[in-house]
């Protein structure tokens, strides 16, 4: 049975006319100012933080919210102000206050695992709180059972690090040294953590001053009217340009995480029943996402606390998928995801005790296995609703790294967020090596080789990793790291058995893979969930990240594009024939590479194209599904 989770902070407006009377010129000024302040906060954090995860990988986000806790900016997702306002009444806040939290179960769904530390600063005008500036990011270490605070075999959140419910970290401009000391004492990287927190607090305080100047310049009523207008415009845009593309009706689809670090690999189900209501529905025209049928809470750390505050975090997390329904790619890029999408989405959750409704103290450090999968589940169920005009699957986040002692005997911890390929689309191939966190990136080779005891011997696209299709899936990374000292390798990754699925005849991409000492005497595969795999000095770690799924029948791909991909080493000559039915002529390494049109046509004509399933999950699915090649929900009704 599904249920709705009411929020103590329901969606509302700051003005009686919902911003209808706002000066349209001022609305543009305010919207541009908000984006500028948010970007300035993120730039300040990037330039003054210390840890590689924040400074170099850029795994952090800033956000601006009004006094009703609504997210105003659309550059990226952010955490929530709800837990701070729940525990600290706005009328008791003072200028210079900085609030802090990372407690997953006290974050109202805004924080997914303990390494994500969140700071929140209130903005004041006319002596009262009028807005909030917030930043949260993934930090190197906050304690717990293993370096990096992401133990893959955790069975309790108590193993994952220090939990801090919302606290006042700065009191009217005065830092709480005791709290900072407790946090840094629990970290294996105390200096980096202290520097990062100082950078984030200072940047948000600076952002609050900048935002305060906006209210001083134009007045609180005028700026708040613009806030309403900005969000109302988003609501109406999504209703007119996105919901209009989805027919009234209901569809169901599901996808899976493959392992939880504790039990043997199996299918951990995430299911969405999507209902598009009609304009005359008593509760309004909207999308209803019902997660009933989602699998039980996992023993290991892949759970996500989604059923808080009416699922408001998940609404904004999933909403970017809807942009794929816009008329053009250019229009997709223009659509912001702010609080204006919230009234258009209703969420219904299963009873407590599932992957999306875990019960404390269930572990959550690898919750990306669920929330990233949900992006694909929504994309898949929408594909069923709109005749496939959605991208194929992608899986673009996994943590890899190592720890040990450097050449001078000092302890080090290196974590990296490597991207993968995105899914093919009905109009274009998928993108290569993208990162799901906006503006995030792999660590620069120059920095890592100077700081850590290893060499990066190769960094390239992983040939043939993208799923074959009329429009090919994007490629993942291939990275070779040679260790100069004995160390331990760690990985938190999914999609090592299951693949990113293809759609409408497109094929699944290649899964994630880590091999140590490839071709050498100690060659071995490493599990995608690993805390401390020993690596000897001189051994190479080869990391291949996932490729996106393909879109459409590969036998309908333009052969000239296949030849181009072979020249660019995105597709091997063998795959050109096996996957695309293209018979090449000439040498792959020479300028005379081409294809034989007549033989290619004959080759393609002799191949079977019939398939009952709308989705291709790849060979790994059969391994976990008792030999079945597809699920019942993979067939169109």
Rosetta blueprint (number, residue, H / E / L):
1 X L
2 X L
3 X E
4 X L
5 X L
6 X L
7 X L
8 X L
9 X L
10 X L
11 X L
12 X L
13 X L
14 X L
15 X L
16 X L
17 X L
18 X L
19 X L
20 X L
21 X L
22 X L
23 X L
24 X H
25 X H
26 X H
27 X H
28 X H
29 X H
30 X H
31 X H
32 X H
33 X H
34 X H
35 X H
36 X H
37 X H
38 X H
39 X H
40 X H
41 X H
42 X H
43 X H
44 X H
45 X H
46 X H
47 X H
48 X H
49 X L
50 X L
51 X L
52 X H
53 X H
54 X H
55 X H
56 X L
57 X L
58 X L
59 X L
60 X E
61 X E
62 X E
63 X E
64 X E
65 X E
66 X E
67 X L
68 X L
69 X L
70 X L
71 X E
72 X L
73 X L
74 X L
75 X L
76 X L
77 X L
78 X L
79 X L
80 X L
81 X L
82 X H
83 X H
84 X H
85 X H
86 X H
87 X H
88 X L
89 X L
90 X H
91 X H
92 X H
93 X L
94 X L
95 X L
96 X L
97 X L
98 X E
99 X E
100 X E
101 X E
102 X L
103 X L
104 X H
105 X H
106 X H
107 X L
108 X L
109 X L
110 X L
111 X L
112 X L
113 X L
114 X L
115 X L
116 X E
117 X E
118 X E
119 X E
120 X E
121 X E
122 X E
123 X E
124 X E
125 X E
126 X L
127 X L
128 X E
129 X E
130 X E
131 X E
132 X E
133 X E
134 X E
135 X E
136 X E
137 X E
138 X E
139 X L
140 X L
141 X L
142 X L
143 X L
144 X L
145 X L
146 X L
147 X L
148 X L
149 X L
150 X L
151 X L
152 X L
153 X L
154 X L
155 X L
156 X L
157 X H
158 X H
159 X H
160 X L
161 X L
162 X L
163 X L
164 X L
165 X L
166 X L
167 X E
168 X E
169 X E
170 X E
171 X E
172 X L
173 X L
174 X E
175 X E
176 X L
177 X H
178 X H
179 X H
180 X H
181 X H
182 X H
183 X H
184 X H
185 X H
186 X L
187 X L
188 X L
189 X L
190 X H
191 X H
192 X H
193 X H
194 X H
195 X H
196 X H
197 X H
198 X H
199 X H
200 X H
201 X H
202 X H
203 X H
204 X H
205 X H
206 X H
207 X H
208 X H
209 X H
210 X H
211 X H
212 X H
213 X H
214 X H
215 X H
216 X H
217 X H
218 X H
219 X L
220 X H
221 X H
222 X H
223 X H
224 X H
225 X H
226 X H
227 X H
228 X H
229 X H
230 X H
231 X H
232 X H
233 X H
234 X H
235 X H
236 X H
237 X H
238 X H
239 X H
240 X H
241 X H
242 X L
243 X H
244 X H
245 X H
246 X L
247 X L
248 X L
249 X E
250 X E
251 X E
252 X E
253 X E
254 X E
255 X E
256 X E
257 X E
258 X L
259 X L
260 X L
261 X L
262 X L
263 X L
264 X L
265 X L
266 X L
267 X L
268 X E
269 X E
270 X E
271 X E
272 X E
273 X E
274 X E
275 X E
276 X E
277 X L
278 X L
279 X L
280 X L
281 X L
282 X L
283 X L
284 X L
285 X L
286 X L
287 X E
288 X E
289 X E
290 X E
291 X L
292 X L
293 X L
294 X L
295 X L
296 X E
297 X L
298 X L
299 X L
300 X L
301 X L
302 X L
303 X L
304 X L
305 X L
306 X L
307 X L
308 X L
309 X H
310 X H
311 X H
312 X H
313 X H
314 X H
315 X H
316 X H
317 X H
318 X H
319 X H
320 X H
321 X H
322 X H
323 X H
324 X H
325 X H
326 X L
327 X L
328 X L
329 X H
330 X H
331 X H
332 X H
333 X H
334 X H
335 X L
336 X L
337 X L
338 X L
339 X H
340 X H
341 X H
342 X H
343 X H
344 X H
345 X E
346 X E
347 X E
348 X E
349 X E
350 X L
351 X L
352 X L
353 X L
354 X E
355 X L
356 X L
357 X L
358 X L
359 X L
360 X L
361 X L
362 X L
363 X L
364 X L
365 X L
366 X L
367 X L
368 X H
369 X H
370 X H
371 X H
372 X H
373 X H
374 X H
375 X H
376 X H
377 X H
378 X H
379 X H
380 X H
381 X H
382 X H
383 X H
384 X H
385 X H
386 X L
387 X L
388 X L
389 X L
390 X L
391 X L
392 X L
393 X L
394 X L
395 X L
396 X L
397 X L
398 X E
399 X E
400 X E
401 X E
402 X E
403 X E
404 X E
405 X E
406 X L
407 X L
408 X L
409 X L
410 X L
411 X E
412 X E
413 X E
414 X E
415 X E
416 X E
417 X E
418 X E
419 X L
420 X E
421 X L
422 X L
423 X L
424 X L
425 X L
426 X L
427 X L
428 X L
429 X L
430 X L
431 X L
432 X L
433 X L
434 X E
435 X L
436 X L
437 X L
438 X L
439 X L
440 X L
441 X L
442 X L
443 X L
444 X L
445 X H
446 X H
447 X H
448 X H
449 X H
450 X H
451 X H
452 X L
453 X L
454 X E
455 X E
456 X E
457 X E
458 X E
459 X E
460 X E
461 X E
462 X L
463 X L
464 X L
465 X L
466 X L
467 X L
468 X L
469 X L
470 X L
471 X E
472 X L
473 X L
474 X L
475 X L
476 X L
477 X E
478 X E
479 X E
480 X E
481 X E
482 X E
483 X E
484 X L
485 X L
486 X L
487 X E
488 X E
489 X E
490 X E
491 X E
492 X E
493 X L
494 X L
495 X L
496 X L
497 X L
498 X L
499 X L
500 X L
501 X L
502 X E
503 X E
504 X L
505 X L
506 X L
507 X L
508 X L
509 X L
510 X L
511 X L
512 X L
513 X E
514 X E
515 X E
516 X E
517 X L
518 X L
519 X L
520 X L
521 X L
522 X L
523 X L
524 X E
525 X E
526 X L
527 X L
528 X L
529 X E
530 X E
531 X E
532 X E
533 X E
534 X E
535 X E
536 X L
537 X L
538 X L
539 X L
540 X E
541 X E
542 X E
543 X E
544 X E
545 X L
546 X L
547 X L
548 X L
549 X L
550 X L
551 X E
552 X L
553 X L
554 X H
555 X H
556 X H
557 X L
558 X L
559 X H
560 X H
561 X H
562 X H
563 X H
564 X H
565 X H
566 X H
567 X H
568 X L
569 X L
570 X L
571 X L
572 X L
573 X H
574 X H
575 X H
576 X H
577 X H
578 X H
579 X H
580 X H
581 X L
582 X L
583 X L
584 X E
585 X E
586 X L
587 X L
588 X L
589 X L
590 X L
591 X L
592 X L
593 X L
594 X E
595 X E
596 X L
597 X H
598 X H
599 X H
600 X H
601 X H
602 X H
603 X H
604 X H
605 X H
606 X L
607 X L
608 X L
609 X L
610 X L
611 X L
612 X L
613 X L
614 X L
615 X E
616 X E
617 X L
618 X L
619 X L
620 X H
621 X H
622 X H
623 X H
624 X H
625 X L
626 X L
627 X L
628 X L
629 X L
630 X L
631 X L
632 X H
633 X H
634 X H
635 X L
636 X L
637 X L
